[in-house]
Amino acid sequence: MHTFAKTVQKAAANALMWSALVAALFPVAAHAQYYATPLQPHIDEYTVVTRLVTAQQLKEALVKADAYLADKPKDPQMRFIKGVVLTEMGQTADAMSLFTTLTQDYPELSEPYNNLAVLYAAQNQFEQARAALEMAIRTNPSYATAHENLGDIYIQLASQSYTKALKLEPNKTSVQPKLALIGTLFSAKPKGDK
């Protein structure tokens, strides 16, 4: 794979995981107290762990998430946050396992499928990423991030096909402009949801 694509994939993976985290936490964020006040002294555990992740205090975030999950092992939001923490810590296999389990336990949630797809894409497993994104879209047809990610996966699959075509027929002139166009698409800075 081209170097520019790897760079973009890594940046996009980080942005997409965070945008999926925001989407997964939206129901909580709408009711959560982000700052303790005398009237509302409690800050929920989701907010605490999310703040630790944002501050890149990943070990502390993982400890808090595990402590919470010890009492509520099936909680989908904290499990999702833990998957993001594991991803940020570079524990990709554990994150993939967690997101996969989430998709099995809560097949109606689209965000775990999206994050699983991001991890597949980071490993150049574009067919698996495509399948996961199609499930995300099936569960939530208005999930814009998943649609955008699926478009990116289709571009990567096209790039692979065009590259293979060039290997099979190096003089095929119609393929080079298409590969150049794909290179142009991936040289632009990715825009992530915040």
C-alpha positions in Angstrom: 0.0 0.0 0.0 1.2 3.5 -0.7 2.7 5.5 2.2 0.2 8.4 1.9 -2.6 5.9 2.3 -1.1 4.4 5.4 -0.7 7.9 6.9 -4.2 8.9 6.1 -5.6 5.6 7.4 -4.0 6.1 10.7 -5.2 9.7 11.1 -8.6 8.7 9.9 -8.8 5.8 12.2 -8.1 8.0 15.2 -10.6 10.6 14.1 -13.3 8.0 13.3 -12.9 6.2 16.6 -13.4 9.5 18.4 -16.4 10.5 16.3 -17.9 7.0 16.9 -17.3 7.5 20.6 -19.2 10.8 20.6 -22.0 9.1 18.7 -22.1 6.2 21.1 -22.2 8.5 24.1 -24.7 11.0 22.7 -27.5 9.7 24.9 -25.4 10.0 28.0 -23.8 13.3 27.0 -27.2 14.9 26.6 -27.9 14.3 30.3 -24.4 14.1 31.8 -23.0 16.8 34.1 -19.6 17.7 32.8 -18.7 20.0 35.7 -19.6 19.4 39.3 -21.5 22.1 41.0 -22.9 22.4 44.5 -26.3 21.5 43.1 -25.0 18.6 41.0 -21.9 17.2 42.7 -21.9 13.9 40.8 -20.1 13.3 37.5 -21.0 10.0 36.0 -18.4 7.3 35.3 -18.7 7.6 31.6 -17.7 11.3 31.8 -14.8 10.5 34.1 -13.4 7.8 31.8 -14.0 9.9 28.7 -12.1 12.8 30.3 -9.2 10.5 31.1 -9.1 9.3 27.5 -9.2 12.8 26.2 -6.3 13.7 28.5 -4.4 10.6 27.2 -4.4 9.1 30.7 -5.1 5.8 29.1 -3.9 3.4 31.9 -6.1 5.3 34.4 -9.0 5.2 32.0 -8.6 1.5 31.6 -8.5 0.9 35.4 -11.7 3.0 35.8 -13.5 1.3 33.0 -12.5 -2.2 34.3 -13.7 -1.2 37.8 -17.0 0.0 36.5 -17.4 -3.1 34.3 -16.6 -5.4 37.3 -20.0 -4.3 38.7 -21.8 -3.9 35.3 -20.1 -6.3 32.9 -22.7 -6.0 30.2 -22.9 -2.2 30.1 -22.5 -1.4 26.3 -21.4 2.2 26.7 -18.5 1.5 29.1 -17.5 -1.5 27.0 -17.4 0.7 24.0 -15.3 3.3 25.8 -13.0 0.5 26.9 -12.6 -0.6 23.3 -11.5 2.9 22.4 -9.1 2.9 25.3 -7.6 -0.4 24.1 -7.3 0.9 20.6 -5.5 4.1 21.7 -3.2 1.9 23.8 -2.3 -0.1 20.7 -4.0 -3.3 22.0 -5.7 -3.8 18.7 -6.5 -7.5 19.1 -8.2 -6.9 22.5 -10.1 -3.9 21.0 -11.2 -6.0 18.1 -12.3 -8.8 20.3 -14.3 -6.4 22.5 -16.0 -4.6 19.6 -16.8 -8.0 18.0 -18.4 -9.2 21.3 -20.3 -5.9 21.5 -21.7 -6.5 18.0 -22.8 -10.0 19.1 -24.4 -8.9 22.4 -25.9 -5.7 21.0 -26.4 -6.1 17.2 -28.7 -3.1 17.1 -25.7 -0.7 17.9 -24.0 0.6 14.9 -20.9 2.2 16.5 -19.1 -1.0 17.5 -19.4 -2.2 13.9 -17.9 1.1 12.7 -15.0 1.0 15.1 -14.4 -2.7 14.2 -14.3 -1.6 10.6 -11.7 1.1 11.3 -9.5 -1.5 13.0 -9.9 -3.9 10.0 -9.0 -1.0 7.6 -5.9 -0.2 9.6 -4.8 -3.8 9.0 -5.6 -3.6 5.3 -8.5 -6.0 5.7 -10.8 -4.0 3.5 -13.3 -6.7 2.8 -13.9 -7.3 6.5 -14.1 -3.5 7.0 -16.7 -3.3 4.2 -18.8 -6.0 5.8 -18.7 -4.4 9.2 -19.6 -1.0 7.8 -22.5 -2.5 5.9 -23.8 -3.9 9.2 -23.4 -0.5 10.8 -25.4 1.1 8.1 -28.0 -1.7 8.2 -28.5 -1.1 11.9 -28.6 2.7 11.5 -29.2 3.9 7.9 -28.6 7.5 8.9 -25.2 7.0 10.4 -23.2 9.4 8.2 -19.8 8.4 9.6 -20.3 4.8 8.6 -21.4 5.9 5.1 -18.3 8.1 4.7 -16.1 5.3 6.0 -17.7 2.8 3.6 -16.9 5.2 0.7 -13.3 5.3 1.9 -13.2 1.5 2.0 -14.6 1.3 -1.6 -11.8 3.7 -2.7 -9.2 1.5 -1.0 -10.7 -1.6 -2.7 -10.6 0.2 -6.1 -7.0 1.1 -5.5 -6.1 -2.5 -4.8 -7.9 -3.6 -8.0 -6.3 -0.9 -10.1 -2.8 -1.8 -8.8 -3.5 -5.5 -9.6 -4.6 -4.5 -13.1 -1.3 -2.6 -13.6 0.7 -5.6 -12.4 -1.1 -7.8 -14.8 -0.9 -5.4 -17.7 1.9 -2.8 -17.0 1.2 -0.9 -20.2 -2.5 -0.4 -19.5 -2.7 3.4 -19.8 -6.3 3.8 -18.5 -5.4 2.7 -15.0 -2.7 5.3 -14.1 -5.1 8.3 -14.1 -7.5 6.5 -11.8 -4.7 5.6 -9.4 -3.6 9.2 -9.5 -7.1 10.4 -8.7 -7.2 8.1 -5.7 -3.9 9.4 -4.6 -5.3 12.9 -4.8 -8.3 11.9 -2.7 -6.1 10.5 0.1 -3.6 13.3 0.1 -6.2 15.8 1.4 -6.4 16.1 5.1 -9.1 13.9 6.6 -12.0 15.6 8.3 -13.2 13.9 11.5 -16.2 14.6 13.5 -15.5 16.2 16.8 
